[in-house]
Amino acid sequence: MTSDSGDELLEFPCEFPLKIMGRALPGFDTHVRTIVDRHVPPQDQLAFVPRASQQGRYISLTVTIRASSRAQLDDLYRALSADERILVVL
């Protein structure tokens, strides 16, 4: 049996990692954190781990949050994906 809410695979609240990739420009991590801050209270931001690409041209940030709802995740994903500095959100 499935639910119409779309929450059938996740039980909230839950820890949820997001991988956010962009060019390794100054301030990229701060910019991403600003977007995350709009959607996730600081106490629910569990980890913020940067990793540079081998050539140093790109950076990936693994952001782990305590998600409170599917709507929160969807809103955050849309905000990150719409940002021109962010190339990929997984």
Rosetta blueprint (number, residue, H / E / L):
1 M L
2 T L
3 S L
4 D L
5 S L
6 G L
7 D L
8 E L
9 L L
10 L L
11 E L
12 F L
13 P L
14 C E
15 E E
16 F E
17 P E
18 L E
19 K E
20 I E
21 M E
22 G E
23 R E
24 A L
25 L L
26 P L
27 G L
28 F H
29 D H
30 T H
31 H H
32 V H
33 R H
34 T H
35 I H
36 V H
37 D H
38 R H
39 H H
40 V L
41 P L
42 P H
43 Q H
44 D H
45 Q E
46 L E
47 A E
48 F E
49 V E
50 P E
51 R E
52 A E
53 S L
54 Q L
55 Q L
56 G L
57 R L
58 Y E
59 I E
60 S E
61 L E
62 T E
63 V E
64 T E
65 I E
66 R E
67 A E
68 S L
69 S L
70 R H
71 A H
72 Q H
73 L H
74 D H
75 D H
76 L H
77 Y H
78 R H
79 A H
80 L H
81 S H
82 A H
83 D L
84 E L
85 R L
86 I E
87 L E
88 V E
89 V E
90 L L
